[in-house]
Every structure is written in structure tokens, then in C-alpha cells.
Amino acid sequence: MTTHPEETSRPAVHVRVSARRKKTVAAHWEGDRIVVVVPTHVRGAERDRIANELADRLIRGRPHLHSSDLGLEARAHELADRYLDGVRPASIRWSGRQKKRWGSCTLTTREIRISERLRAVPTWVLDAVIVHELTHLLEANHSQRFRAIERRYPRMEEADTFLAGYSLGLNQDGAWSMDGEDGPEASAFDRNDTA
């Protein structure tokens, strides 16, 4: 049985029945869908209840996994109003093409793209990346002024540390970058593997 995503971008939930499983149920991610494995004796409404409950638990563990571009835009506007004097991008969207960057900002079009890999990070880390990219709309390069504006977000350094570890956890060895710049004050937001 497979349930399909709703308007709220809820992931598909696929239920597998296992003759080997006798008492316990389990759930895990397979790509963008959730797979729930149940014993054969669990059926009907009980199976649906269990599948939904386990899916909700997994989704709470990955809060941005199925966030829409509209949700990302709303969050960017909220952060811009709070920390960056209301600056607005022309658009902000998730991107599956960000292979070496956490995010990017194209100054000529004012478009921001955020790596799909950040869908699984805590909200405060995603917020730091969004603030970093929005800051480029106020200051193009990573000048002292840029860093001062960016630090209006109170958890920027903490997010930088998280992303450095997350990069290693993704087995990227620091290859992720937000802007592709490397220098004496480079952070996990800016590091890029030049090898």
C-alpha cells in the first residue's frame, strides 16, 4: 500500500508487510519516501494508524525534508525582516544542483538557491544559511561589513561549526561551500575543495 503526498508536501508512505516480523514495526527513509514494515497480523485501520504515527516521527526528525519553495520563501522573509532590514530576494528555492555549496546568491537576478542537502538540518542551521545568502543582497563579497551584517543572526558561529561537522558526516571532507570563497576568514559557509 502506498499513500501519496498531500498538498502539504507530506512524503509518500509505503507499507510493507513482513511474515518474518512478529511483534515489532519499523520505519525508515528510502529516498524521499517513508517505508513502514509491519507484521502480517496488523491490518486495516490499525496498520494505517501505525504507519501515520511512525511517518510523523520520522518527519519531525527531518523538519525541512519536504518543505516547499513557498515555505522557504516565507522563512526568508521572516528572517530578512528580523535581521536584515527587510531585504528581499527575487526568488529563493531549494536546489538539487548545489553539489559543492550550501547555497548561492546570484546578484544580477537576486535569486537565491539553497542546497537540498540542508533539508535535514535543524531549523537554526538552515536559518543561518538563509541569512548568509540574504546578506549578499546587501554586501556582495565577504568583507568585514558583510560579516558584521551576517552576525546579526545570533547563532551564525554555531551554525558554521555544525556545517563543518555535517560536511564531514556527508563524507565530503569540507567540499561544501556557500560561496566558493576560501581565505583566512573562511568558514564552513565559504569553504570549497580546491583539489
ChimeraX attribute file (.defattr): number of C-alpha atoms within 10 A of each C-alpha:
attribute: neighborCount
match mode: 1-to-1
recipient: residues
	/A:1	9
	/A:2	12
	/A:3	16
	/A:4	13
	/A:5	13
	/A:6	9
	/A:7	7
	/A:8	9
	/A:9	12
	/A:10	18
	/A:11	19
	/A:12	16
	/A:13	25
	/A:14	18
	/A:15	20
	/A:16	17
	/A:17	17
	/A:18	13
	/A:19	10
	/A:20	9
	/A:21	14
	/A:22	12
	/A:23	10
	/A:24	8
	/A:25	17
	/A:26	15
	/A:27	21
	/A:28	14
	/A:29	14
	/A:30	10
	/A:31	8
	/A:32	12
	/A:33	18
	/A:34	23
	/A:35	21
	/A:36	21
	/A:37	20
	/A:38	24
	/A:39	18
	/A:40	15
	/A:41	13
	/A:42	15
	/A:43	13
	/A:44	8
	/A:45	9
	/A:46	10
	/A:47	20
	/A:48	16
	/A:49	12
	/A:50	20
	/A:51	24
	/A:52	15
	/A:53	12
	/A:54	19
	/A:55	24
	/A:56	13
	/A:57	11
	/A:58	15
	/A:59	17
	/A:60	10
	/A:61	13
	/A:62	16
	/A:63	14
	/A:64	20
	/A:65	19
	/A:66	18
	/A:67	15
	/A:68	15
	/A:69	16
	/A:70	13
	/A:71	14
	/A:72	20
	/A:73	20
	/A:74	13
	/A:75	16
	/A:76	24
	/A:77	19
	/A:78	14
	/A:79	20
	/A:80	19
	/A:81	13
	/A:82	12
	/A:83	18
	/A:84	20
	/A:85	10
	/A:86	14
	/A:87	15
	/A:88	18
	/A:89	21
	/A:90	11
	/A:91	16
	/A:92	27
	/A:93	18
	/A:94	21
	/A:95	18
	/A:96	11
	/A:97	11
	/A:98	18
	/A:99	14
	/A:100	18
	/A:101	22
	/A:102	27
	/A:103	28
	/A:104	24
	/A:105	24
	/A:106	15
	/A:107	15
	/A:108	7
	/A:109	10
	/A:110	15
	/A:111	18
	/A:112	24
	/A:113	23
	/A:114	26
	/A:115	22
	/A:116	19
	/A:117	18
	/A:118	21
	/A:119	17
	/A:120	16
	/A:121	19
	/A:122	15
	/A:123	13
	/A:124	15
	/A:125	21
	/A:126	22
	/A:127	21
	/A:128	23
	/A:129	24
	/A:130	26
	/A:131	22
	/A:132	25
	/A:133	28
	/A:134	29
	/A:135	25
	/A:136	22
	/A:137	21
	/A:138	17
	/A:139	16
	/A:140	15
	/A:141	14
	/A:142	19
	/A:143	11
	/A:144	11
	/A:145	14
	/A:146	17
	/A:147	16
	/A:148	12
	/A:149	18
	/A:150	24
	/A:151	17
	/A:152	13
	/A:153	18
	/A:154	12
	/A:155	13
	/A:156	21
	/A:157	15
	/A:158	12
	/A:159	21
	/A:160	18
	/A:161	14
	/A:162	15
	/A:163	24
	/A:164	20
	/A:165	15
	/A:166	19
	/A:167	17
	/A:168	13
	/A:169	11
	/A:170	12
	/A:171	10
	/A:172	13
	/A:173	14
	/A:174	21
	/A:175	21
	/A:176	27
	/A:177	26
	/A:178	24
	/A:179	21
	/A:180	19
	/A:181	17
	/A:182	16
	/A:183	9
	/A:184	5
	/A:185	12
	/A:186	14
	/A:187	18
	/A:188	24
	/A:189	27
	/A:190	22
	/A:191	22
	/A:192	21
	/A:193	14
	/A:194	8
	/A:195	4
